[in-house]
Amino acid sequence: MTEVKFGALLEPSADRPQDVVGWAELMEQLGYDVVTLSDHPYWPERLDTIALLSAMVARTQRITVMPNLLNLPLRPPAVIARTAATLDILSGGRFELGLGTGAQQMWESIVAEGGPTRTAGQSIEALEEATHLIRALWTSKEDVEFQGTHYLLAGARPGPPPLHEIGIWFGAYQSRMLRVVGAIGDGWIPSSPYFPPEALPNANRIIDEAAQAAGRSPQSIRRGYNIEGEFGAGSGFLQGPPAVWAEQLAELVLAGQIDTFFLYRAGSPDFLRRFAAEVAPAVRQLIAKG
């Protein structure tokens, strides 16, 4: 069984940027495995995700850092490849790449920032091309030539190589994109407010079938989940005391649905502390019991 990991999805607010970096330091102290940042470069109330990840890398020693998810339409693949490799080198091999097609409901803002106009299908095609190019620039021994529908590289020099084999994670909800996860992705990240636990088995089945069709092991693909909930009285997913959270999360792991959890809209350092003290260890204990 893949080791269960815990992290959080932070918002790169421009109001108090020192708090965002400070939260990453706190998460490392509390034993979290990974800290992630959302990426909406068209919102002026947000700071740049890559710049903040760089600050987090400089202020931490153990925790993995990654975007959740990087906006592809506004970031050229060659630039992403070199930025990701640089962060991996600076962090000592602690960087993972979350890559997003760009939300369709945000496309007007993407175009306003100078991005391309793409349909949902074209966005997926562009993501597939970009993933191929990024990996080629990390690993190729020769100049990279590529002519696709959305991207063109005319003999780009590869490098620098990352310190470790960076995983590329995708967000996916619909069947076509889930098949892309299975065919070429290293990880998958949906969000519980938009994709409830009961939707996970069918989505994982699609990913597994696509992986097998591509000659890949489904077990090689990590399954993440941005999770949102409240401690206290209530019913439903993650609406209750820490013991209820632990039972529900452990059930997803034991069922082979999810192996990595990211707290979504964590709210406060106290929430991070309570989850680390009362939920994460309880989940691991329940998994150990099987």
Secondary structure as the mmCIF struct_conf table of DSSP 4:
data_model
#
loop_
_struct_conf.conf_type_id
_struct_conf.id
_struct_conf.beg_label_comp_id
_struct_conf.beg_label_asym_id
_struct_conf.beg_label_seq_id
_struct_conf.end_label_comp_id
_struct_conf.end_label_asym_id
_struct_conf.end_label_seq_id
HELX_LH_PP_P HELX_LH_PP_P1 THR A 2 VAL A 4
STRN STRN1 LYS A 5 LEU A 10
STRN STRN2 SER A 13 SER A 13
BEND BEND1 ALA A 14 ASP A 15
HELX_RH_AL_P HELX_RH_AL_P1 PRO A 17 LEU A 30
TURN_TY1_P TURN_TY1_P1 GLY A 31 GLY A 31
BEND BEND2 ASP A 33 ASP A 33
STRN STRN3 VAL A 34 LEU A 37
TURN_TY1_P TURN_TY1_P2 PRO A 41 TYR A 42
TURN_TY1_P TURN_TY1_P3 PRO A 44 GLU A 45
STRN STRN4 ARG A 46 ARG A 46
HELX_RH_AL_P HELX_RH_AL_P2 THR A 49 ARG A 59
BEND BEND3 GLN A 61 ARG A 62
STRN STRN5 THR A 64 PRO A 67
BEND BEND4 ASN A 68 LEU A 69
STRN STRN6 LEU A 70 ASN A 71
HELX_RH_3T_P HELX_RH_3T_P1 LEU A 72 LEU A 74
BEND BEND5 ARG A 75 ARG A 75
HELX_RH_AL_P HELX_RH_AL_P3 PRO A 77 SER A 91
TURN_TY1_P TURN_TY1_P4 GLY A 92 GLY A 92
BEND BEND6 GLY A 93 GLY A 93
STRN STRN7 PHE A 95 PHE A 95
STRN STRN8 LEU A 97 GLY A 100
HELX_RH_3T_P HELX_RH_3T_P2 GLN A 104 MET A 106
HELX_RH_AL_P HELX_RH_AL_P4 TRP A 107 ALA A 112
TURN_TY1_P TURN_TY1_P5 GLU A 113 GLY A 114
HELX_LH_PP_P HELX_LH_PP_P2 GLY A 115 THR A 117
HELX_RH_AL_P HELX_RH_AL_P5 ALA A 120 THR A 139
BEND BEND7 LYS A 141 GLU A 142
STRN STRN9 VAL A 144 GLN A 147
BEND BEND8 THR A 149 HIS A 150
STRN STRN10 LEU A 152 ALA A 156
HELX_LH_PP_P HELX_LH_PP_P3 ARG A 157 PRO A 158
HELX_LH_PP_P HELX_LH_PP_P4 PRO A 160 PRO A 162
BEND BEND9 LEU A 163 HIS A 164
STRN STRN11 ILE A 168 PHE A 170
BEND BEND10 GLN A 174 GLN A 174
HELX_RH_AL_P HELX_RH_AL_P6 SER A 175 ILE A 184
BEND BEND11 ASP A 186 ASP A 186
STRN STRN12 GLY A 187 TRP A 188
STRN STRN13 SER A 191 SER A 191
TURN_TY1_P TURN_TY1_P6 SER A 192 TYR A 194
BEND BEND12 PHE A 195 PHE A 195
HELX_RH_3T_P HELX_RH_3T_P3 PRO A 197 ALA A 199
HELX_RH_AL_P HELX_RH_AL_P7 LEU A 200 ALA A 213
TURN_TY1_P TURN_TY1_P7 ALA A 214 GLY A 215
HELX_RH_3T_P HELX_RH_3T_P4 PRO A 218 SER A 220
BEND BEND13 ILE A 221 ILE A 221
STRN STRN14 ARG A 222 ILE A 227
STRN STRN15 GLU A 230 GLU A 230
BEND BEND14 PHE A 231 ALA A 233
BEND BEND15 GLY A 236 GLY A 236
TURN_TY1_P TURN_TY1_P8 PHE A 237 LEU A 238
STRN STRN16 GLN A 239 GLN A 239
BEND BEND16 GLY A 240 GLY A 240
HELX_RH_AL_P HELX_RH_AL_P8 PRO A 242 LEU A 254
TURN_TY1_P TURN_TY1_P9 ALA A 255 GLY A 256
BEND BEND17 GLN A 257 GLN A 257
BEND BEND18 ASP A 259 ASP A 259
STRN STRN17 THR A 260 TYR A 264
BEND BEND19 ARG A 265 ARG A 265
BEND BEND20 SER A 268 SER A 268
HELX_RH_AL_P HELX_RH_AL_P9 PRO A 269 ARG A 274
HELX_RH_PI_P HELX_RH_PI_P1 PHE A 275 VAL A 279
HELX_RH_AL_P HELX_RH_AL_P10 ALA A 280 LYS A 289
#
